[in-house]
Amino acid sequence: MAVSSGGSGDLDWRKTIILRLQNRNKSQCSCFQDLISFHNRLFDSFNALRGENLQLTVQNEKVRQENFELQNRSGSGDGKPNEKIQALEQKLLHQQEELTELHRRKGENAQQLIDLNHKLQEKEKQLRAHEVSLADSVAVNSTLRAEIQMYQNNAKELENMNQMLKDEHQALHLAFVSLEEKLRKAQDENRSLVERLIRYKSKDADKMNEENENFVRKKQAKLQKELEEAAKDTRAISPDRLKDVGAGGAFFAASVPSRVLVKFDAHDGDVNAVKWSPVDRILATGGADRRVKLWDLSKGISS
């Protein structure tokens, strides 16, 4: 884990780590305090028993030496030395029993000491594992702090960008409102212009219809006048008025009819066009009702 040198931030960080390690050491050592005290007492007891064992060994050697001397003297003395020897032997036996008991207690204490050493080793392993875990946690904590700082910086940048976007949105909204107002005015002007154009077109159409009606009335009056004059004229047609009606050069005399031969109810309204068929007695008419009809003159019906 990299640590930068210098600065109050580094000192605070180091003090925090040291304080945490001290607190952790205190909290973990408190769990082993009884075990350590008991271990120390066992060592003290073991040392005391070893000293007592050494003293008893020395005393045992002295008693053996005295016993050996008494045995050497027992050949010439009375029964008192034998009693003394028996007392010494009993004392020696008692000391041997005590020595045996001390050895047994020594073995028990040694076994307890071994068990405590095993427990202490396990606790030390756990302590090392906790230290490694703590170091990993400190490293992860440092990494998380760096990530938090990075995320905070990103959040500030996003807030600034969001504020900028809000300002742009506000400006665009104002521009949009202004454009909507301009569009509404343009639509109103367009509607007004369309209404004016419709009025002008209506006036032009009325004027054109009036001119067409005047033209049609004049044409009908002229045609009616010509028909009336033609009906009154009963003179024979001069050779100058003959008409070529065939490809063979035959000429026929023609005259304006004096009466109506066939009457057709051709169209609803005026008849605007009349055309003869060149090959048959068929007449084509076109009227104001926008229809074209063919008439068979021999039968007087529409074909």
Helices and strands as residue ranges (DSSP letters): H 8-73, H 80-232, G 239-241, E 243-244, E 251-252, E 271-276, E 282-287, E 292-296, E 301-302
